Amino acid sequence: MILSLAFLLAPVNSMTIQEVDRPLTGSNSYYVGNRAPLAPSAFRKLPITSVTPKGWVRKQLQLEADGFIGHLTEISPWLNKKNNAWLSPKGEGDHGWEEVPYWLKGFGDLGYVLGDQRIVDEAQIWIDGAIAGQREDGYFGPRANLLSNKGEPDVWPNMVMLNALQTYCEFTEDTRVIELMTKYFKWELARPDEAFLLSYWERQRGGDNIASIYWLYNRTGDKWLLELVEKIHRRTANWVGGVPDWHGVNFAQAFREPAEYWALSKKPEHLSATEADYQKMRTLYGEVPGGMYGADENARPGFGDPRQAAETCAMVEMMLSDEELLSLTGNPVWAERCEDVAFNSLPASMTPDEKALHYLTSPNMVLIDGKSKAPGLQNSGPMQLFDPNDHRCCQHNVSHGWPYYAEHLWLATNQNGLGVALYAPSKVTAKVGPKGQTVTIREETNYPFEEKVNFRFETINPVRFPLTLRLPAWCASPKVLLNGKPVSLPTVRRSYLVIDRSWGQGDQLELQLPMQVSVRKWPANHNAVSVDRGPLTYSLKIGEKYVKNGGTKAWPAFEVHSTTPWNFGLPADADFEVKTKSFPKSQQPFTPDAVPVELVTKARRIPEWQSDHLGLVGLLQSSPARTAEALQTVTLVPMGATRLRIAQFPTVSTASSAMKWTVPPAPKKGLPAKASHVWSGDSTDALTDGLVPETSGDESIPRFTWWDHKGGEEWVEVTLPAAKSVSSTKVYWFDDRRIGGGCRVPDSWKLEAWVGGKWMPVSATGAFGVQKDRFNSVNFSPVVASRFRVVARLRDGYSGGILEWQLR
């Protein structure tokens, strides 16, 4: 049980002021929260039309509407209406998996929050299609998903579509959604345990289904829905016992499942498991600024440097987890974590005009281009290219990041009050007080770029209710002025300030949150540091040059190249001058030149800190780094405004005792090779680069694969510097079944040599092995040749590849 510890001042002019660790307990007469026996909601989400975003938040939403997200039906093949399974009353057709609901989940909310009728009307088409596709037995959605698990259903896409339907219902009060969800959850409850949540994605993400069940239960009170919660918790991967899966997006949305289940179980170990999972991920792979962690696409042992990246999908799912956990528990840490991602990571995942995105964003990155960065980043291919036409899952799922954030700017509290935990320019209109009187509060601020947050009250008649304000942990001395007069605050510092009084027309409340520059040290990353001011982390300002690279005329793709040096370290005694500028008239502060606040300091270059052969920032080495370079004046800007960025710095020193950095040697280049096919993100150089894998699923070294060719016969050949006698070979097969990938060891293979102008099979003395996690060695009668090739018969439905190949 979460306790609310309060320090209460004596009433002054019928006003009480409390500082509390958690929001007020009690009930709310006007807004939906958790019904018994669920744990009471700490905050309650207001109807979507209650909150009107203003200022820079509205600008992000408008850029989204005008950018690729608002026009994705013109770009994405998965949103082609012709023969689309999500629009078919019979659920028949194409594109029936996650892409449509991923996009619609945020696209509809975008229209509702902005009041954009074009978007509302477009969303209605897809909502109506999803509702019309429900069967008599309760299942809804594409029929192909019913059989995708070896004849059993995959309900993961439906989990996402339910989110879109719920917000639509809140916006319209369309009872068809309640009816659909009731029938659908009865269908889920009727599924045998052994035939439910079988596939990888749905098994990890069962918590998404639980959240939707609570949404329905809190509106209907049907107790059988709680039986379904128990069933889903049983069938979901065990996030209570630790982190069962290191996929970046899975973690961002699934780590909250134990806390969601806690709302029903009330067991402390379920609530604490969510925090434990979060801390484990951040400790192992998240010793970086920006609120995320290195999982590009999975978190990998030894890959915790700030050049490791987070998926855009993971950013928006992490924000949603933070928002849901804030509402459920009231723990203000989730608001702080949400702001960390929203301000410091999400803006950099897209171009400033939000007309392109990339799949992966790193705290330290100095080149954005179309070349693969594997295995430095796990995912191969042009994952960092800004391209609105690519990055399939993120391309669709990013849509909900800013709309959901805007919806959570204001929340209802118990005792018929209002609360604000995420500060941003906005307006709220809601029912408060004992009689449900309507009040409007205008929140006027440029937070997080400035320290003041002003609230102006509009009400026909005075109304008494508690107003709850989060006091950020980074702010040592918040101040409050009521109608221009200072308000005495409790001396015991807690997480929320609750002001309970009669609020009247024209009342003004000013919250001041003084921001101090501070330096964070990251011990796990060689004692590197990052620089913070309030909720913003600052990055080196690097010159950015945008270069077109593909895409279409209407929706081009872009590389971004640096035009100024980036390899700076900060002295241990660095001073920072805060420089403020006018807030941009465009209301888009997330660009290097438009930011309204900068930090100026001195730094020294580290010549040995260079980009590697992939274009990735060189790995950090020990701090302080020894350098003889002169001090230079540099400018730091909020890291969310920078597409090229150094947000985690080494420290530097001229002392002889400081650590001398080295330039890592370039990797060995393999023998000349060619293949029947090679995946664009892989390379034939990996075949003979001398890097021996630890397992067949080793993602830390380069690889060669035939992906996405599946089944059938494929080949790869190498050319030796000169013809020589060869009598043995060793092949280490690539197989990524551990992470649910599509490559397996082949069914069979053979070795051929180019002899007499044709390919001839060698005469082997043993079997051609297809074992995982080892070299498969074959001896054969000596052959004099300069060209050899492996011919593999791939397994049906799977591709394959080679991590290392040796000839002797």
N, C-alpha and C positions, 0 to 999 in steps of 0.2 A: 504493500500500500504506500502511495506517495503522500507524505505529510506536508502541510503548508505551515512553515514556521514564520511567525509574524512578530514584528516590532511595532507596536501601536502607540502613536502619539495621542495625547488628549484632544478631544474635539475642539476646534477653533472655528467659531462662526459656522457651526454645523458641518464642518469639513473634517474628515478623518484621513490620515495619511499612514499607509503601512508600507514597509518593505518586507517582501515575502520571498521564500525560496521557490514556491510554485504558485500558479494561479489559484484564485479563490475556489473553494469547494461549494457544493450546493447544487442548484438546478437552474435551468433557463426555461422560461415559459414560452419562448417564441422560436427557438432554433433547435434543430435535431442534434442530439448527442447520443451517446451509448445508453441503451436501455439495460435495466437489470436483466440478467445477472452479470452483464459485462461491467468491467471497471468503468467508473464514470469518466467522461471526456474532460480533459483539462481545459481545452479550448474546443469551440464548435465552429465548423466552417459555415460561413454565411452563404446565402444564395448568390449565384454567380453575378447577378446584376447589382448586388449591393455595393460592390467595390468598383470604383472607377479609377483606373490608373492615370496618372498625370505625368508631366515632365519627361525625364529621361526614360522612365519605364514605358510610358505610352509610345515614346519614340521607338524603343526596341520592338514593341508589338506592331507598330505601323511598318517598320522596316521588314518585319517578318511577313506581314500581309502583302507588301509590295515585292518581296523577294522571292526566292525559289520555293519557300514553303507555301506561300499563298498562291503560287502558280504551279504547284507540283503536278497537277493533272495535265499540264501541258508538257511536262518533262519526263515523268516516270512511266515506264511501260506497265508497272504494276497498278497504276491508277487509270488505265485505259478502260473505259466503260464497256466497250464492245466485248461481249462474252465474259464479263467479269463475274466470278463465282459469288462475290459478296453482294452483287445486285440481282442475282437470280433467285426467284421464289423457290426453285428446286435445288438451289445450292450448287448448280452445275456450271462448269466453265473454268476459266483460268485465274491465276493470281489469287488463290484462296488462302494464302498463309498470313503472315504477320504484317505485311507492308501496308495494306489498306487500313487495318485498325490502328497501327502505329501512327500513321499520318492523321487519321480522323480524330484520334484521341486529343491531339493538340489543335488541329485545324478548326474543329467545331468550337472549342473553347476560345480560340483566337477571335472568331466571329462574335461570340457572345460577349466577351470582355470589351471588345472594341465597338460593338454595335454596328458591325459591318454587314450589311444585308446581303451583299454578294457572297460572302463567305458563309453566312447563315443558310442561304438558299442552297448553296452547293453541298454543304454538310447534310442538309435535310434529305437530299437524294440518297446518300449513302446510309443514313440512319434508317430511312424507310426501307431500303433494300435489306438491311440486316434484320429488321423486324419481320419483314415479309417472308424471310427465309426460314422461319421457325416451323419445325415439324409438329405433328400432333403429339408425339411422345415427349416434346419439350426441347429437344436438341435444336440449335439454330446454327446457321453458318454453312460454309462450303462442305459439301458431302465428302469430298476427298479426304478431309481431315478425320472422318470417322474410321477410316481404314488404314491410316498411315503408319500405325504402330503394329505392323504385322497382323492387320485385321482388327486392331483395337483403336479407339479414338485418341486423337491428340487435341486437347482442349486449350493448349497455350494460346493460339490466336484469339480464341473467344474471351480469355481473361482480359486481353487488351481491348477488345470491342466493348466489353462490359463497362470499361471506364468511359468510353465515348457515350454510351447509352445513359449512364448515370448523370453526367453533366447535362446532357440534352434534356433529361427528365427534370432536373432542377431548374433549367431555363424555361421549359414549356409546361411543366406539370402534366405531361402526356402519360396517362395511366397505362398505355400499351407497354411501357418499359417495365413497370411493376409486374404486369401480367407475364411478360416474356421471362423476366428473371425468376419469378416464382416457378413457372413450369420448367425452366432450364435447370434450376437447382434441384428440383425433384428428380429430374433425369440423372443429374450427377449423383444424388444420394442413392439412387437405385443401382448404379453401377457397382458390380462386385469390386472389393478392394483390389483383388489381383488383376483387374482389368482397368485400373484407373491410375492416372498420372504415371505412365510407363516410360515416356520418352525423356530425353535429357533435359530439354528446356522447361517443360511443364513440371518436371519433378523438382528442379531447382527453384522454380518461381511460384510454387503453390501459394505462397503468401499473398500474391496478387488476387487470387481467387478468394481468400479469406476476407480481404478488405472489402470486396464487393458483396460478400455474404453479410457482413456487418452492416453495410449501407442499406441493404434490403431489410434486414432484421430490425434495424432502428426505425423503419417506417411501417412495418407490418406487425412486428411482434411474434411472428410465427416461430415457435420454439424448436420445431424440427430443423430449422436452419442451423442451430447450434450443434446438432448431431453431424451435420455436414462439415462444420468447422473442425470437429474432432477427427473426422475421417480424412480431411485434407491434411491436417497436421500429421497424422500417422503416415500418410503416403508421400509427404514432401521430404526432400533430403534433410538430413539431421543438422540443421543450423544451430541447434541447442548445444550439441557436443563439440563445437568448434567450427572451423571453416571447411566445409566438405568439398568446395570447388573454388578454384582460383581464377575463373573467367571473370574479367573485369566488370562486365555488365551484370552477369549473374550476381556477383557480390553486391553491387550497388543497390539492387532491388531486393535481393533475397535475405540479406543479413537482418532485415527488419522483421522477418517472419516470427522469430521467438517472441518479440515484444507484442506483435499482433495477437499471437496466441495467448500471451499473458493476460490480455483483456478478458479472456474467458477463464483461463486456469487460475489466475490470481497468484500463481507461484512465483516468488521472487527470482528463482533461477532462470525463468524464461525472460524476464525483463533484463536481468544482468547479462544473459547470453548475447543479446544484441550488442550491448556496449563492449563486451569481451571480443566479439567478432570484429567490430569496428577497430578496436585498439590493436588487435593482432595484425590486421591488414595494414594499418597505418604504420605500425612499428616495423614490420618486415619490408614493406614496399612503398610506404607513404611518408618517408622522412624528407618531404619536399613541401614547398609552399603551394597554395592554390586549392587545398581541400581535397585533392585526389591522390592517386597512387599509380605506380607504374604497372600497367596490365595491358600490354599492346599485342595480343588480345588477352593473354593470360599473364598473371603475375608469375615470375620465374625466379627461382633461387639465384642470387648473384646479380640480379638486374634491378637495382634500386636507385641508380644514379638519376639525377634530375633530367637527363636526356630521355629517360623512359617516358612513355606517353600514356594518356588515358583516352579512351574512346569518347566521342561526343555523346553517344548513347549513355555511357556510364555517368557522364556529368549530369544530364537531365534526370536520370533515374536516381542518382544520389541526392539531388535537390528534392525530388518527390519523397524519398525516404525520410529526409530531414523534416520536410513539411508535415508528413503524416505522424512521425514520432513526436514532433512538437505538439501537434494537436492532441495526440493520445496521452502523452505523459506530462506535458507542460515543462519538461526540462529545457531550460533556455539554451543549453549547449547545442541543441539541434538547430536553433535559429542562427547561432554563430557559425555553425558548420554549413548551413545553407547559404549564408551570405558569402562565406569563403569561396564556395564554388561559383555562385552567381556573379560575384564581382571580379574574381581573379582568374577564373578558368573559362567559363562558358563564352564570354564575348570573343575570346581569341580563337574559338573553334570555327568562326565564320568571318568572312570579309566584313569590313565596317558597314557596307550597304546590305549585308545579309543576302546577297545574291549568289553566294557559294559557300561551301563548308569543306572541311577536311575530316577524315576519319579519326586521326590521331593528333593530339596536341600535347606538347611537352613543356614543363616549366623552363627548361633550357633548350632552345632550338634556334639555329642561326641560318637555316636554309629550308625553304619550302619549295620542293620541286616534284617532278613526276617520276623520279627514280625510286626503286625499291630500297628500303633501308634494312631489310632482313639480312642477317639475323640480329643486327643491333636492336631493331624493333622486331617483335615476333612476326607480325603480319607482313607478308610480302606484297609487292605491288605499289602503286602510287598513292599510298595511304595518307601522305601529308599534302598532296596537291589540293588546292582549293578548286573543287569541281562540283557544281550543282547537279551534274548528270550521273554521279557515281556515289560510292560509299553507301550502298543499298540500305542497311538497317538504320544507320545514323541519318541518312538522307530523309527518312520518313519519321523516325522517332524523335528527332530534335524538336519537332513542332510543339511539344507540350512544355518545354523548359520555361519560357517567359510567360505564357498564359497561366500555368499553374502557380508560378511565383506571384503573379499579380493577384490571383484569387486568394492567396494566403496573407496578403498585406494587412488585412484587418480580420479579426476573429471575434466571435461572440464568447463571452465568459459566463461563468455561473453567477448567480445573484443578478441576472438580467443586465449585465454590463457589456462593455466592449474592451478589446485588448489589441495592442499592436506590438508585435515582436520583431517584425521585419520592416524597418523604416524605409520609406520611399515616398515620393510625391504621389498623392492619391486623394480620393474623396470616398467616404463611406456614408451610406444612408441605411439606418437600421432601427429596429424597435428596441427600446430600453425601458428600464424602470418598472415599477409595480403594475402600471396600466398599459404597457406596450406603446408608449408614445414614440413617435418617429423623431429621430435626431439626425442631423447631417454634420459631419466633422470633416473639415478640409485640412489635410496634412500638407503643409507647404515647406519644402526642403529640397536641397540638392545633395542630401546624404546619399552615398557615403563619402562624397567629395567635400562636404562641409560639416561643421560640428553642430549646427542648430537645426532643430525640428520644431516647427510652429504648428499649433492646432487651433483652428477657428471653429466655434460652435454655432450652429444654426438650428433654432428650435422655436416653434410657435409659442410654447409656454415653457417655463423652467421645468426641468425634470432631473430628479436625483438618480444617479447610477454610478457604479464604480468604473473608473477608467484605469486599465492595467497597462503599464509601460515597461518594456524590458530595459534593464540597465546592463549594457554590455560588460562582459568581464574585463575587457581591455581598458575600460574607462574608470580611472581611479577617483574622479571627483565630479560626478554629474551634478548639474544645477537645474532648478526648476523656477520659472517665473509665472505667476498667475496674474493676468491682467496687468503686467508690467512690474509686479511686486515679487521679490524673492520669497520662496516658500521654504520653510525650515524642514530639512529632511532628517530622518532617523540617523543616528550615529552608527548603528550596526548595518554594515553593507551587505545587502542581499541581492537577489536576482531580478526582482520585479518591484516596481513602485505602483501602489494602488491608491488612487485619489478618489475618494467617495464624497460627493457633494452634489448640490443642486446646480446644474449647469444651465445657463440661460443664453438667450440670443446675444451674440457678439462677444461672449467670453473668449479669451485667448490664453492659451497655455504654451509656454516656450520651454522646450527641453534642450539643455546644452550638454553636449557630450565631448568634452575636450579631448583632442587626439594628440598623443605624444609619439614621436619617432622612437622606435625600439628595434633592436637587432636580435634575431633568433639564431641560435646555433643548432646545427644538425649533426650530432655526434656520429650517427651511422653513415653519414656522407662526408667523412674525413674532416669533420668540424667546419664544414662550409657554413655560410650564414645567409640569411635573407633579411630584408629591411621592411618593416611594417609601420604604418601610421593608421591608427584606428583599425577598421576592418579591411583596409587595402594593403596588399603587398606590392612592393615596387620593383621594377625591372629596369635594367639598363636601356636607355633610349638608343635604338639602333636604326640607322637609315634603312628604309624599306623601298625596294624597287619592284613594282608589279610587272610581270611579264606574262603575256598570254601563252597558254600551252594547251591547245585543244578545246574541247567543249563544242559548242555551237555558236553561230553568230548571235543568236538571242541570249544564250546562256553560256558564255565562255568560261573556260577554266584558267586559273592563274598560278604561276609560281611567284614566290617572293624571295628576292635576293638582298643580301645585306650590302650597304654602300659605305658603312663606317666600321671601324674596328669593334670587336666585341669581347676580346680575351682579357678582360680587366679583373683584378682582384681588389678587395677593399682592405685598407689598413685596419688593424685592430682598434685604433683610436679614432676612426673616421667620425667627422662631424657632418651634420646634415642641415642645410639651410632649406626651409620650407618656402616655396614660391607659389603664390596663388595668382590665378588669372580669372578673368570673367568667365562665367559658365557659357559654353558655346550656344549661340543662338539656334543652331541646328538641333539642340537637345541630344546630340550624340557625343557623349564624352569619351567613348571607348576607342579613340584614335590617338596616336602618339602626339600629334600637333594640337589636338583640341582639348586635351585633358586640362581641367581647371586647377590642378595642383601638381607641382613637381618637387623633387628633392635634388638639391645640388650638393655634390661632395667631391672629394679627391680620391683618385684611384691610380693604380699602377698596372700596366700591361704585363702579362705573363707570356713571353714569346713561345714557350714550349706548349702552351695550351692551344691546340689546333684542331680543326675539323678532321675527322678520320676519312678513310677512303670512300665511305658511304655518304659523306656530307653531314654526318651527325656531329654534334659537339663532342670534343674529346672527353673521355671519362675524367671525373674529378680525381685529383691526387691529394696528398696530405696537405693540410693547412697548418701553419702559414707557409705559402709557397715563396721560395727565394727568388727575388728579381732585382735587377739593377736598373730597371726602367724608372724614369722620372715620374713624379706625381703629375697627374693631369686632372683637369676639372671635367667631371662627367655629370650627366643629368639622368636621374631615375624618374620613371613615370609609372603609374599603376599598371601592373602586369596584365590586367584584363584588356588594356588598350593596345597591347603590343602583340603583333603576330610573330615577329622575330623577337626573341627575348632571352635574357640571362636574368633569372629571378633568384637563383641560388649561386652565391659567389664564393670562391675561395678567399681566404684572407691572405695578405701578402706582407712580406718583410724584406728589408735589405740585409738583415743580419746573417752572418755565416752559419748560424745554428738553424736557420729556416731550412725547409725541405726543398731540395733541388728536384724540379720536375723533369721528366724525360718525355721525348716524343716517341710514342709506341711505333714499332716497325710496321710497315705495310704488310698485309697478309700475303702469303705465298700464292702466286697465280697458278692455276692448274694447267694440265696439258691441254693443247688445242682439242676441242671436242665439238660434236654436233649430235643432234638427236631427231627422232621422228617428230617430237613435240617437246617443248619446255614451257612451263608456266612462266608468265611474264615477270613474276616476282622472284623466281628462282634463277639458278645459273648453272651451266655446265662446268664452270670453274670449280664448283664445290666438289666435283667428283674426285679430283686428285689434288686437293689443296693441303693434304697432310694432317688435317684436323680430325682426330679420332673421336667419334661420339661416345657418350656414356651409355645411351640407350637408343633404341630405334625411334623414340619420340623426342630426341634431344633437339630443343629449339634454340640452343645457344650457339650453334655453328651453321654456316651456310649449307644449303641442301640443293639437290636437283630433284625435280618431280615432273611427271608427265601430266600433272593436273591441268585441266579438268577432263582429260581423256579417261574413260572408264571402260574396263573390260577390253578384250581384244589384245592384239600384239603390238608392242612398242619397242623401240630400240634406242640405244645411245652408244656412240663410239668415241674413242680417243686416238690421237695420233702421237706416237713416240718421236723423240728427236731424230732417231734413225732406226732402221731395222735391226732387231736383235733377237736372240733366242729367249723365248718365254715359255715357262713350263708350269706356272701356277697363277692363280688369281684369288682375290679375296673381295667379297662384296658385303657391305653393311647396309641393309635395307632400311628405308624410312617407313615408319608405320605410326600414325598419330591417332590410333583408336582410343588411347587414354583420354583424350580431350574431345572425343566424338568427331574427329576429322574424317576425311574421305579417302585416306591413303592406307593401304595395307601391303604386307609382303605379297609378292605375286604368287600365282598358282604354280608356276614353273619358269625356268629360264635356261638359256644356253649361252655359251661363249663362242664367237666366231672370229676368225682371223682373215685378213685380206691377203690371199695367196694366189698368185697366177692370174690376177685380174678379176678375182671373184671372191665372195665370202664363203669360207669353208668352216664347218663346225670343228672344234678341237676334239681330240680323242681323249676323253676324260677317264681317269681311273677310279673315280668315285662319283657320288651323287651331287647334283647342283642344289645346294641347301637353300631353304627359305625360312630360316629361323630368325626370330626377333632378338634384339639386344645382344648381338654378337656378329663377328665376321663369319661369313659362310665361305669356307675355303674349298677350292677344287684344284687337284693336280691333274696334269694331262701331258701327253707326249709332247716334247719340245717342238715349238713352232717358231720359225724365223719370219718375223713380219714387223711392220711399223704401225699397222692399224688393227685395232681390236674392237669388237662391239659386244655388248650384252643385249640379247633379245629376250624380252620378258613377256610372258602371257599373264596379263592382269586378271585379277579376280572379277567376276561379274558384279557390276554395280560399284566397283571401286577403282581408284587410280593407284599409283605407286610411285616410288622414287628411291634414290640412292643417296646416302650420306657420305660414303667414302668407298673408293674402288682402287684396289692395288693390283699391279701386275708384277710378277717376278720371273 
